[in-house]
Amino acid sequence: MLEAYERRCVLSGCPVEEVLEAAHICRYMGEDTNVVENGLLLRADLHTLYDRALIAIHPATHAVSVAPELADSEYGWLAGRVLRLPKDPKHRPSSEALHTHWMLVRSLWEKRS
């Protein structure tokens, strides 16, 4: 993950390796899901937001959506931000995995509103 994403968070560009984490786009379900295409390199706090369904990434545009409760927080700047994609196309996030996470998160947001 570090090499694929040039040792930088895909959202913030943070280069501090000590706070970077490999996040699964769709939850870990064995070795088949433990691949670069099912991962994003995220700063630890952004990884937490992603796993708690407080941010989502549009599968086609790679733009970030932020949960309504975060819009006026210090994380509001993420809204509309586009992922930094790996240079190597075979390491880019799976559109299928992003779509699965996107649909799950959007349905949770609708239930909360």
N, CA, C and O atoms as a MOPAC input file, in Angstrom:
PM7 MOZYME 1SCF
protein

 N      0.82600 1    -1.18500 1     0.00000 1
 C      0.00000 1     0.00000 1     0.00000 1
 C      0.87300 1     1.25200 1     0.00000 1
 O      0.60600 1     2.20700 1    -0.73000 1
 N      1.91400 1     1.23800 1     0.82300 1
 C      2.78300 1     2.41900 1     0.88400 1
 C      3.37400 1     2.72400 1    -0.48200 1
 O      3.38500 1     3.87800 1    -0.91100 1
 N      3.86000 1     1.71100 1    -1.15800 1
 C      4.45300 1     1.93200 1    -2.48300 1
 C      3.40300 1     2.33700 1    -3.50200 1
 O      3.62600 1     3.26200 1    -4.28300 1
 N      2.26600 1     1.66200 1    -3.50900 1
 C      1.21800 1     1.96300 1    -4.48600 1
 C      0.76100 1     3.41200 1    -4.38500 1
 O      0.48400 1     4.05000 1    -5.40100 1
 N      0.68100 1     3.93700 1    -3.15800 1
 C      0.18200 1     5.29800 1    -2.93600 1
 C      1.29400 1     6.30100 1    -2.62800 1
 O      1.04900 1     7.37700 1    -2.08300 1
 N      2.53000 1     5.92000 1    -2.99200 1
 C      3.68400 1     6.81300 1    -2.85700 1
 C      3.84700 1     7.36600 1    -1.44500 1
 O      4.26700 1     8.50600 1    -1.24600 1
 N      3.50200 1     6.52100 1    -0.46900 1
 C      3.69200 1     6.85700 1     0.94400 1
 C      2.97500 1     8.14200 1     1.36200 1
 O      3.48600 1     8.92100 1     2.16600 1
 N      1.78100 1     8.34600 1     0.80000 1
 C      0.97000 1     9.52300 1     1.13000 1
 C     -0.49000 1     9.12500 1     1.25000 1
 O     -0.97700 1     8.26300 1     0.51900 1
 N     -1.17800 1     9.76400 1     2.18300 1
 C     -2.61600 1     9.55800 1     2.34200 1
 C     -3.32100 1     9.95300 1     1.04700 1
 O     -3.01200 1    10.98900 1     0.45900 1
 N     -4.26200 1     9.13200 1     0.60800 1
 C     -4.96800 1     9.39600 1    -0.64500 1
 C     -5.86800 1    10.62300 1    -0.57200 1
 O     -6.23400 1    11.17800 1    -1.60800 1
 N     -6.23000 1    11.05600 1     0.62700 1
 C     -7.10700 1    12.21700 1     0.78100 1
 C     -6.36400 1    13.47900 1     1.19600 1
 O     -6.55800 1    14.54100 1     0.60500 1
 N     -5.51800 1    13.36500 1     2.20400 1
 C     -4.86100 1    14.55800 1     2.74800 1
 C     -3.48700 1    14.81500 1     2.14800 1
 O     -2.97600 1    15.93200 1     2.22100 1
 N     -2.88500 1    13.78700 1     1.55600 1
 C     -1.52800 1    13.90200 1     1.05400 1
 C     -0.47800 1    13.79300 1     2.14700 1
 O      0.71100 1    13.95700 1     1.87600 1
 N     -0.89400 1    13.52100 1     3.37200 1
 C      0.01600 1    13.41900 1     4.51300 1
 C      1.09800 1    12.37400 1     4.23900 1
 O      0.78200 1    11.23700 1     3.89000 1
 N      2.39400 1    12.75300 1     4.39700 1
 C      3.49100 1    11.81300 1     4.15800 1
 C      4.07700 1    11.17500 1     5.42400 1
 O      5.09800 1    10.49100 1     5.34900 1
 N      3.45200 1    11.39000 1     6.57600 1
 C      3.99000 1    10.87400 1     7.83700 1
 C      3.58200 1     9.40800 1     7.97100 1
 O      2.44900 1     9.10100 1     8.34300 1
 N      4.51400 1     8.50900 1     7.66400 1
 C      4.19300 1     7.07700 1     7.63000 1
 C      3.64200 1     6.54700 1     8.94400 1
 O      2.84200 1     5.61100 1     8.95200 1
 N      4.05900 1     7.13300 1    10.04100 1
 C      3.61000 1     6.65200 1    11.34700 1
 C      2.10500 1     6.81000 1    11.56000 1
 O      1.53700 1     6.14500 1    12.42600 1
 N      1.45900 1     7.66200 1    10.80100 1
 C      0.00800 1     7.84600 1    10.95800 1
 C     -0.77200 1     7.31800 1     9.75600 1
 O     -1.98500 1     7.51200 1     9.67600 1
 N     -0.09700 1     6.65700 1     8.82800 1
 C     -0.77100 1     6.11000 1     7.65500 1
 C     -1.18200 1     4.67300 1     7.91100 1
 O     -0.42800 1     3.89100 1     8.49200 1
 N     -2.38100 1     4.33500 1     7.47300 1
 C     -2.90900 1     2.98700 1     7.66200 1
 C     -3.52800 1     2.48300 1     6.36400 1
 O     -4.10200 1     3.25100 1     5.59100 1
 N     -3.39900 1     1.18400 1     6.14200 1
 C     -4.04800 1     0.54300 1     5.00400 1
 C     -5.49100 1     0.25500 1     5.40200 1
 O     -5.74500 1    -0.51100 1     6.33200 1
 N     -6.41900 1     0.86500 1     4.70400 1
 C     -7.84600 1     0.67600 1     4.98800 1
 C     -8.45900 1    -0.21800 1     3.91500 1
 O     -8.19800 1    -0.03600 1     2.72600 1
 N     -9.26600 1    -1.17100 1     4.33200 1
 C    -10.00400 1    -1.98300 1     3.36600 1
 C    -11.18900 1    -1.16600 1     2.85800 1
 O    -11.89700 1    -0.54100 1     3.64800 1
 N    -11.40300 1    -1.16800 1     1.57200 1
 C    -12.56700 1    -0.48700 1     1.00300 1
 C    -13.82400 1    -1.25500 1     1.42700 1
 O    -14.76300 1    -0.68700 1     1.98600 1
 N    -13.81300 1    -2.54200 1     1.14800 1
 C    -14.85200 1    -3.44300 1     1.65400 1
 C    -14.18400 1    -4.30300 1     2.71300 1
 O    -13.02500 1    -4.69100 1     2.56500 1
 N    -14.90500 1    -4.59800 1     3.76900 1
 C    -14.28600 1    -5.25100 1     4.92600 1
 C    -13.50400 1    -6.50800 1     4.56000 1
 O    -13.79300 1    -7.17700 1     3.56800 1
 N    -12.52600 1    -6.80200 1     5.37300 1
 C    -11.66400 1    -7.96100 1     5.20000 1
 C    -12.47700 1    -9.23900 1     5.35500 1
 O    -13.17900 1    -9.42700 1     6.34900 1
 N    -12.37200 1   -10.11300 1     4.36000 1
 C    -13.07900 1   -11.39900 1     4.39200 1
 C    -12.15700 1   -12.50700 1     3.90200 1
 O    -12.57200 1   -13.37000 1     3.12900 1
 N    -10.91500 1   -12.48200 1     4.35000 1
 C     -9.94700 1   -13.49400 1     3.93500 1
 C     -8.94900 1   -12.93600 1     2.94000 1
 O     -9.02900 1   -11.77900 1     2.52700 1
 N     -8.01800 1   -13.77800 1     2.57000 1
 C     -6.91000 1   -13.35200 1     1.70800 1
 C     -7.36200 1   -12.73700 1     0.37900 1
 O     -6.68700 1   -11.84800 1    -0.14000 1
 N     -8.48200 1   -13.19000 1    -0.17700 1
 C     -8.94500 1   -12.65300 1    -1.46500 1
 C     -9.28100 1   -11.17200 1    -1.39100 1
 O     -9.26100 1   -10.47700 1    -2.40700 1
 N     -9.58700 1   -10.68900 1    -0.19700 1
 C     -9.93100 1    -9.27100 1    -0.05000 1
 C     -8.75400 1    -8.44200 1     0.45100 1
 O     -8.86400 1    -7.22600 1     0.60600 1
 N     -7.64200 1    -9.09600 1     0.70200 1
 C     -6.45600 1    -8.41200 1     1.21400 1
 C     -5.52200 1    -8.07000 1     0.05100 1
 O     -4.38500 1    -8.53900 1    -0.01300 1
 N     -6.03200 1    -7.23800 1    -0.87000 1
 C     -5.30100 1    -6.84900 1    -2.07900 1
 C     -5.31400 1    -5.32900 1    -2.21400 1
 O     -6.18700 1    -4.65000 1    -1.67400 1
 N     -4.34300 1    -4.81800 1    -2.93400 1
 C     -4.21600 1    -3.36500 1    -3.09900 1
 C     -5.49300 1    -2.75200 1    -3.66800 1
 O     -5.88300 1    -1.65700 1    -3.26300 1
 N     -6.14400 1    -3.43900 1    -4.59800 1
 C     -7.35800 1    -2.90300 1    -5.23300 1
 C     -8.52400 1    -2.75500 1    -4.25600 1
 O     -9.49200 1    -2.05000 1    -4.54200 1
 N     -8.43100 1    -3.41600 1    -3.11300 1
 C     -9.46500 1    -3.30000 1    -2.08500 1
 C     -8.94600 1    -2.46300 1    -0.91800 1
 O     -9.39400 1    -2.61600 1     0.21900 1
 N     -8.00700 1    -1.58700 1    -1.21100 1
 C     -7.42900 1    -0.80000 1    -0.13800 1
 C     -7.20200 1     0.65000 1    -0.49700 1
 O     -7.12000 1     1.02600 1    -1.66700 1
 N     -7.10200 1     1.44800 1     0.54300 1
 C     -6.76400 1     2.87100 1     0.43200 1
 C     -5.74300 1     3.16200 1     1.52800 1
 O     -5.85000 1     2.62400 1     2.63000 1
 N     -4.77800 1     3.98900 1     1.24400 1
 C     -3.83000 1     4.41000 1     2.27300 1
 C     -4.35900 1     5.70700 1     2.86500 1
 O     -4.39800 1     6.74000 1     2.19600 1
 N     -4.76600 1     5.64100 1     4.12400 1
 C     -5.40900 1     6.77900 1     4.77800 1
 C     -4.68400 1     7.16200 1     6.06700 1
 O     -4.11600 1     6.31600 1     6.75800 1
 N     -4.72000 1     8.43900 1     6.36600 1
 C     -4.26600 1     8.91000 1     7.67000 1
 C     -5.19600 1     8.25500 1     8.70400 1
 O     -6.37300 1     8.03200 1     8.42100 1
 N     -4.67900 1     7.94900 1     9.88400 1
 C     -5.42700 1     7.17500 1    10.88200 1
 C     -6.80900 1     7.75100 1    11.18400 1
 O     -7.78000 1     6.99800 1    11.25800 1
 N     -6.92100 1     9.07700 1    11.36000 1
 C     -8.23200 1     9.64800 1    11.67600 1
 C     -9.20000 1     9.50900 1    10.51400 1
 O    -10.39600 1     9.30800 1    10.72600 1
 N     -8.70100 1     9.61200 1     9.28900 1
 C     -9.56300 1     9.47700 1     8.12000 1
 C     -9.97200 1     8.01800 1     7.92100 1
 O    -11.07400 1     7.73900 1     7.44900 1
 N     -9.09100 1     7.09600 1     8.27900 1
 C     -9.41700 1     5.67300 1     8.24000 1
 C    -10.59300 1     5.39100 1     9.18400 1
 O    -11.52200 1     4.66300 1     8.83100 1
 N    -10.54000 1     5.96900 1    10.37200 1
 C    -11.62800 1     5.79500 1    11.33800 1
 C    -12.93900 1     6.33200 1    10.77800 1
 O    -13.97200 1     5.67000 1    10.88300 1
 N    -12.91100 1     7.51300 1    10.19000 1
 C    -14.12700 1     8.09500 1     9.60200 1
 C    -14.67000 1     7.19400 1     8.49200 1
 O    -15.87900 1     6.98800 1     8.38400 1
 N    -13.76600 1     6.66200 1     7.67200 1
 C    -14.17900 1     5.78400 1     6.57700 1
 C    -14.84300 1     4.52000 1     7.13500 1
 O    -15.92700 1     4.13700 1     6.69500 1
 N    -14.19000 1     3.88200 1     8.09700 1
 C    -14.73600 1     2.64700 1     8.67100 1
 C    -16.03600 1     2.87200 1     9.43500 1
 O    -16.84800 1     1.95400 1     9.55300 1
 N    -16.24200 1     4.06900 1     9.95000 1
 C    -17.47700 1     4.37100 1    10.69900 1
 C    -18.55900 1     4.97500 1     9.81300 1
 O    -19.54800 1     5.51900 1    10.30500 1
 N    -18.35900 1     4.87400 1     8.50000 1
 C    -19.34500 1     5.33600 1     7.51300 1
 C    -19.64200 1     6.82900 1     7.63900 1
 O    -20.78000 1     7.26100 1     7.45700 1
 N    -18.61200 1     7.60900 1     7.95100 1
 C    -18.78000 1     9.06500 1     8.03200 1
 C    -18.22900 1     9.77100 1     6.80600 1
 O    -18.47700 1    10.95900 1     6.60500 1
 N    -17.48400 1     9.04500 1     5.98600 1
 C    -17.09400 1     9.53900 1     4.66700 1
 C    -17.26200 1     8.39000 1     3.68000 1
 O    -17.15000 1     7.21800 1     4.03800 1
 N    -17.52900 1     8.74900 1     2.44900 1
 C    -17.68100 1     7.76800 1     1.37900 1
 C    -17.04600 1     8.32400 1     0.11500 1
 O    -16.91900 1     9.53600 1    -0.05500 1
 N    -16.65400 1     7.42800 1    -0.75600 1
 C    -15.99500 1     7.82600 1    -1.99900 1
 C    -16.84200 1     7.36900 1    -3.17600 1
 O    -17.14800 1     6.18400 1    -3.31400 1
 N    -17.21800 1     8.31800 1    -4.02100 1
 C    -18.04600 1     7.99600 1    -5.17800 1
 C    -17.26500 1     7.06600 1    -6.10500 1
 O    -16.12000 1     7.36100 1    -6.44800 1
 N    -17.86600 1     5.94900 1    -6.51300 1
 C    -17.13300 1     4.95800 1    -7.29600 1
 C    -16.70400 1     5.42000 1    -8.68800 1
 O    -15.71400 1     4.91500 1    -9.21500 1
 N    -17.41000 1     6.35100 1    -9.28500 1
 C    -17.05200 1     6.80400 1   -10.63400 1
 C    -16.15100 1     8.03000 1   -10.62300 1
 O    -15.18800 1     8.09700 1   -11.38600 1
 N    -16.45200 1     8.99900 1    -9.76600 1
 C    -15.70400 1    10.25500 1    -9.77500 1
 C    -14.55300 1    10.27400 1    -8.77600 1
 O    -13.65500 1    11.11000 1    -8.87800 1
 N    -14.57500 1     9.36300 1    -7.81700 1
 C    -13.59900 1     9.29300 1    -6.71800 1
 C    -13.65200 1    10.53000 1    -5.81900 1
 O    -12.68900 1    10.83200 1    -5.11500 1
 N    -14.76700 1    11.23500 1    -5.84600 1
 C    -14.95200 1    12.40600 1    -4.98100 1
 C    -15.50200 1    11.94800 1    -3.63100 1
 O    -16.28700 1    11.00300 1    -3.54800 1
 N    -15.07600 1    12.63100 1    -2.59400 1
 C    -15.47600 1    12.28800 1    -1.22800 1
 C    -16.78800 1    12.97300 1    -0.86900 1
 O    -16.99600 1    14.15000 1    -1.16300 1
 N    -17.65900 1    12.21500 1    -0.23200 1
 C    -18.85900 1    12.77200 1     0.39500 1
 C    -18.67500 1    12.64900 1     1.89700 1
 O    -18.08800 1    11.68800 1     2.39400 1
 N    -19.18200 1    13.62600 1     2.59600 1
 C    -19.04500 1    13.69300 1     4.04700 1
 C    -20.42700 1    13.58000 1     4.67600 1
 O    -21.38100 1    14.19600 1     4.20100 1
 N    -20.53600 1    12.80000 1     5.73400 1
 C    -21.81300 1    12.67300 1     6.43700 1
 C    -22.28800 1    14.04400 1     6.89400 1
 O    -21.47300 1    14.88700 1     7.26900 1
 N    -23.58600 1    14.27400 1     6.86900 1
 C    -24.11400 1    15.58300 1     7.26500 1
 C    -23.60300 1    16.06600 1     8.62300 1
 O    -23.37100 1    17.26100 1     8.80400 1
 N    -23.42600 1    15.15400 1     9.57400 1
 C    -22.97300 1    15.57000 1    10.90600 1
 C    -21.51500 1    16.04700 1    10.92900 1
 O    -21.06800 1    16.63100 1    11.91500 1
 N    -20.77900 1    15.79800 1     9.84400 1
 C    -19.38700 1    16.27400 1     9.76700 1
 C    -19.23200 1    17.53800 1     8.92200 1
 O    -18.16000 1    18.14200 1     8.90100 1
 N    -20.27800 1    17.93000 1     8.24000 1
 C    -20.17900 1    19.04000 1     7.28100 1
 C    -19.59700 1    20.31400 1     7.88900 1
 O    -18.81700 1    21.00400 1     7.23200 1
 N    -19.95600 1    20.63500 1     9.11800 1
 C    -19.47500 1    21.86100 1     9.74700 1
 C    -18.32300 1    21.61100 1    10.72200 1
 O    -18.02100 1    22.45500 1    11.56600 1
 N    -17.69200 1    20.46000 1    10.60000 1
 C    -16.58200 1    20.12800 1    11.49700 1
 C    -15.25300 1    20.39400 1    10.78400 1
 O    -15.22000 1    20.87900 1     9.65300 1
 N    -14.17400 1    20.06800 1    11.47000 1
 C    -12.85300 1    20.22400 1    10.86100 1
 C    -12.64200 1    19.26800 1     9.69400 1
 O    -11.63000 1    19.36200 1     8.99900 1
 N    -13.58900 1    18.33800 1     9.46300 1
 C    -13.49200 1    17.41200 1     8.34300 1
 C    -14.35500 1    17.82600 1     7.14600 1
 O    -14.41000 1    17.11100 1     6.14500 1
 N    -15.00900 1    18.94400 1     7.24500 1
 C    -15.82700 1    19.43500 1     6.13800 1
 C    -15.03400 1    19.65200 1     4.86400 1
 O    -15.58200 1    19.54700 1     3.76600 1
 N    -13.74100 1    19.95500 1     4.99800 1
 C    -12.88600 1    20.20000 1     3.82800 1
 C    -12.77700 1    18.98300 1     2.91600 1
 O    -12.38600 1    19.11000 1     1.75500 1
 N    -13.11600 1    17.81300 1     3.43100 1
 C    -13.02800 1    16.60000 1     2.62000 1
 C    -14.09100 1    16.54600 1     1.52800 1
 O    -13.88500 1    15.90800 1     0.49600 1
 N    -15.21800 1    17.20200 1     1.74500 1
 C    -16.33400 1    17.13900 1     0.79600 1
 C    -15.88500 1    17.60700 1    -0.58900 1
 O    -15.39600 1    18.72400 1    -0.76000 1
 N    -16.06200 1    16.73100 1    -1.55800 1
 C    -15.71000 1    17.04600 1    -2.93400 1
 C    -14.26200 1    16.77400 1    -3.28900 1
 O    -13.89500 1    16.79300 1    -4.46400 1
 N    -13.43900 1    16.52100 1    -2.28900 1
 C    -12.02600 1    16.23000 1    -2.55100 1
 C    -11.94600 1    14.92100 1    -3.34000 1
 O    -12.71300 1    13.99200 1    -3.08800 1
 N    -11.02000 1    14.85300 1    -4.28900 1
 C    -10.87200 1    13.67300 1    -5.13500 1
 C     -9.62800 1    12.89100 1    -4.71500 1
 O     -8.58100 1    13.47200 1    -4.42800 1
 N     -9.75800 1    11.57900 1    -4.68600 1
 C     -8.64100 1    10.70200 1    -4.30900 1
 C     -7.42400 1    10.92200 1    -5.19700 1
 O     -7.54700 1    11.18700 1    -6.39300 1
 N     -6.26000 1    10.80900 1    -4.59600 1
 C     -5.02000 1    10.70000 1    -5.35800 1
 C     -4.89400 1     9.22800 1    -5.72800 1
 O     -4.76300 1     8.37900 1    -4.84600 1
 N     -4.93200 1     8.92200 1    -6.98700 1
 C     -4.89200 1     7.52800 1    -7.42700 1
 C     -3.45500 1     7.07300 1    -7.66500 1
 O     -2.59600 1     7.87800 1    -8.02600 1
 N     -3.19500 1     5.78000 1    -7.46200 1
 C     -1.86300 1     5.25400 1    -7.78500 1
 C     -1.55800 1     5.43900 1    -9.26800 1
 O     -2.45800 1     5.40000 1   -10.10700 1
 N     -0.29200 1     5.63900 1    -9.57600 1
 C      0.11100 1     5.79000 1   -10.97900 1
 C     -0.10900 1     4.50400 1   -11.75800 1
 O     -0.47200 1     4.53500 1   -12.93400 1
 N      0.11000 1     3.38200 1   -11.10400 1
 C     -0.05400 1     2.08900 1   -11.75100 1
 C     -1.54000 1     1.72200 1   -11.76700 1
 O     -2.12700 1     1.50000 1   -10.70800 1
 N     -2.15500 1     1.65600 1   -12.95200 1
 C     -3.59500 1     1.36400 1   -13.03100 1
 C     -4.01700 1     0.06600 1   -12.33300 1
 O     -5.14600 1    -0.02600 1   -11.85000 1
 N     -3.14000 1    -0.93000 1   -12.27100 1
 C     -3.53900 1    -2.19400 1   -11.63000 1
 C     -3.61600 1    -2.06500 1   -10.10800 1
 O     -4.13200 1    -2.96700 1    -9.44800 1
 N     -3.12000 1    -0.97900 1    -9.54300 1
 C     -3.20200 1    -0.74900 1    -8.10200 1
 C     -4.33600 1     0.20100 1    -7.71100 1
 O     -4.53500 1     0.48200 1    -6.52900 1
 N     -5.06500 1     0.68400 1    -8.68700 1
 C     -6.15200 1     1.62800 1    -8.38700 1
 C     -7.31000 1     0.92000 1    -7.69700 1
 O     -7.52400 1    -0.27800 1    -7.88500 1
 N     -8.05500 1     1.67900 1    -6.89200 1
 C     -9.16800 1     1.06400 1    -6.15300 1
 C    -10.19900 1     0.44400 1    -7.07900 1
 O    -10.52800 1     0.99600 1    -8.12900 1
 N    -10.69200 1    -0.69300 1    -6.67900 1
 C    -11.72700 1    -1.39600 1    -7.42200 1
 C    -13.01500 1    -0.57000 1    -7.42700 1
 O    -13.51300 1    -0.17600 1    -6.37300 1
 N    -13.54500 1    -0.31400 1    -8.62300 1
 C    -14.81400 1     0.40600 1    -8.73300 1
 C    -15.92900 1    -0.37500 1    -8.06600 1
 O    -16.83200 1     0.20700 1    -7.46300 1
 N    -15.86500 1    -1.69800 1    -8.17400 1
 C    -16.86500 1    -2.56000 1    -7.54900 1
 C    -16.85000 1    -2.41200 1    -6.02800 1
 O    -17.89800 1    -2.27400 1    -5.39800 1
 N    -15.65600 1    -2.44400 1    -5.45100 1
 C    -15.53000 1    -2.31000 1    -3.99200 1
 C    -16.00300 1    -0.92900 1    -3.55100 1
 O    -16.73200 1    -0.80700 1    -2.56600 1
 N    -15.59000 1     0.11300 1    -4.27700 1
 C    -16.03800 1     1.46700 1    -3.93100 1
 C    -17.55400 1     1.58200 1    -4.02100 1
 O    -18.18800 1     2.21900 1    -3.18000 1
 N    -18.13200 1     0.96000 1    -5.04800 1
 C    -19.58900 1     1.00200 1    -5.22300 1
 C    -20.29100 1     0.32600 1    -4.04100 1
 O    -21.28200 1     0.84400 1    -3.52700 1
 N    -19.78000 1    -0.82500 1    -3.61400 1
 C    -20.36900 1    -1.54500 1    -2.48200 1
 C    -20.34600 1    -0.67200 1    -1.22700 1
 O    -21.35500 1    -0.54800 1    -0.53300 1
 N    -19.19800 1    -0.07300 1    -0.94200 1
 C    -19.08500 1     0.78100 1     0.25300 1
 C    -19.98200 1     2.00900 1     0.10900 1
 O    -20.66000 1     2.39300 1     1.06100 1
 N    -19.99200 1     2.62500 1    -1.06800 1
 C    -20.80100 1     3.81700 1    -1.34200 1
 C    -22.27100 1     3.55200 1    -1.05400 1
 O    -22.92400 1     4.33600 1    -0.36600 1
 N    -22.79100 1     2.45000 1    -1.57900 1
 C    -24.21000 1     2.13000 1    -1.40100 1
 C    -24.52800 1     1.87200 1     0.07200 1
 O    -25.56800 1     2.31000 1     0.56400 1
 N    -23.66200 1     1.17900 1     0.76400 1
 C    -23.86700 1     0.90800 1     2.18000 1
 C    -23.91100 1     2.20200 1     2.98500 1
 O    -24.81800 1     2.41200 1     3.78900 1
 N    -22.93600 1     3.05600 1     2.76400 1
 C    -22.84900 1     4.32000 1     3.51000 1
 C    -24.02700 1     5.22300 1     3.18700 1
 O    -24.63700 1     5.78900 1     4.09400 1
 N    -24.35100 1     5.36500 1     1.92500 1
 C    -25.46700 1     6.24000 1     1.54500 1
 C    -26.78000 1     5.76000 1     2.16100 1
 O    -27.60200 1     6.57600 1     2.57900 1
 N    -26.98300 1     4.44700 1     2.22000 1
 C    -28.22600 1     3.94500 1     2.83500 1
 C    -28.23600 1     4.22900 1     4.34000 1
 O    -29.29100 1     4.53300 1     4.89800 1
 N    -27.08800 1     4.13700 1     5.00100 1
 C    -27.01100 1     4.47200 1     6.42600 1
 C    -27.32500 1     5.95200 1     6.64500 1
 O    -28.03700 1     6.30800 1     7.58400 1
 N    -26.79400 1     6.80600 1     5.78100 1
 C    -27.05000 1     8.24900 1     5.90900 1
 C    -28.52300 1     8.56600 1     5.74200 1
 O    -29.07500 1     9.40500 1     6.45400 1
 N    -29.15500 1     7.88700 1     4.79100 1
 C    -30.59400 1     8.11800 1     4.56500 1
 C    -31.41100 1     7.71300 1     5.79800 1
 O    -32.36800 1     8.39600 1     6.16300 1
 N    -31.03700 1     6.62200 1     6.42500 1
 C    -31.74900 1     6.15100 1     7.62300 1
 C    -31.59700 1     7.13900 1     8.77800 1
 O    -32.52000 1     7.30700 1     9.57500 1
 N    -30.44300 1     7.78900 1     8.87200 1
 C    -30.18700 1     8.71900 1     9.97200 1
 C    -30.85800 1    10.07200 1     9.78200 1
 O    -31.04300 1    10.82000 1    10.74200 1
 N    -31.22200 1    10.38400 1     8.54000 1
 C    -31.81100 1    11.72100 1     8.31200 1
 C    -33.31000 1    11.72900 1     8.44100 1
 O    -33.93900 1    12.77500 1     8.27700 1

